[in-house]
Amino acid sequence: MNLIENANLVREQVETARNKANRQDPVNIIAVTKYVDVETAEALVKTGIQHIAENRVDKFLEKYQALKDYDLTWHLIGSLQRRKVKDVINLVDYFHALDSVKLAQEIQKRAEHPIKCFLQVNISGEESKHGFSVDELDTVLADIAQLDKIKIVGLMTMAPFEASQEELQDIFSKTHQLQKQLEKKQLKNMPFSELSMGMSRDFEVAIENGATYVRIGSSFFK
């Protein structure tokens, strides 16, 4: 694999999708390094990548220790068990998978400063996916509003792996509409200005529908 070529191609594709959607705001590219070793992740960082993501705590800690001399923004994107919150939460710049009030309460207990979190929503209704349903959001937000160490910067969603283009459009557009509705509410500690959605297979559709962070893994390492 040629990391420089792949990184340049990803940047071009993201910029093309952004222009096609007439977007003026930036789209942040998060490199998901869960499939590669520290050396490969470091080589990718040297191509100019600034956002790094892992989905498991042990792998996050390994990469974080190895690459801490670089000026990087660190994302934890996978489900987080409550017993592991204390090990990792104060090293994370963005946590993308806040999917229960109990997890939010554990973060509140362990955080040394406000943690920027994405609320994970399950728009598709797929049973295997984590995340809040739209129907429970009012109750959830009222509970999380009590927690001053949680800052809800936006929504995160994942589309089913086998989703068609029509299904992707439906899921991503509904998530975008929901994000805009919540942003308008101007809730305390909940700006809801960001949208984390789209991976290697579907980031162009996500950008078309307002994604401000795309989580790209395999396109870098093919």
Steps between C-alpha positions, in 0.01 A plus 500: 500500500609857434386709795585835340301420186210359700489800736506742207222307327282504814551876535409551133186287532389682814560839337313393184202382708507825701501712186227291339282563806578876486637480853690802634580343837795263549478121506747340742662175393551255786742217424380179665820307576349196671617261228865610492802500730662802663765534226238519225292748700807717550581488128144617429536785750811609311288549186321781685212317666404677825199303627557143621229259619493164673197296601654300786650636818813282497584594141425865571743503792768323298481750213465797733818413689695437181387816319462747786786718372291589194238774515196280438130508577395167654163337444352195671231370269397160634272387779653574841443273797435692819778319685754629245396867507756590767786362288444713196249781524740778598726427201218520245429821305171369359293200606264392220292225660308636797215249494360486855426731790689265734809540285459878511476484880819294519681751278374778726651319798841441338554808284743769609362750248197520268513217241383570145257222413285402205164352589466172311160467336356189339305653212483177301338305786743215436498281810873430491586871508557689822353843554192687616174489312354835401201439729710489816714806431295752700533291816866423436592864443324605819708245693830594334431870553573442870859395420741793467793286380312392185493731199282365220659641184280309257353173378667182376337226300599191303319362200452124453788345309276377220295821468404608149561854373134582571526368855823695559332818378205435729707426812749783453242762406282411801803526729585838352144625550507382860835668562367831364188476719710441811745775409213750482399419858824659627517267799762567766824304439340349189586705190415210264698674226686190375403184314717186508394260226639333194776242461714385206205347316249782546672824602405681179128452574563607859674821389209572266280482809700728727767280663771715662711200609550190283662186646719344232706185544537253214538766228831604653640147531398319181 
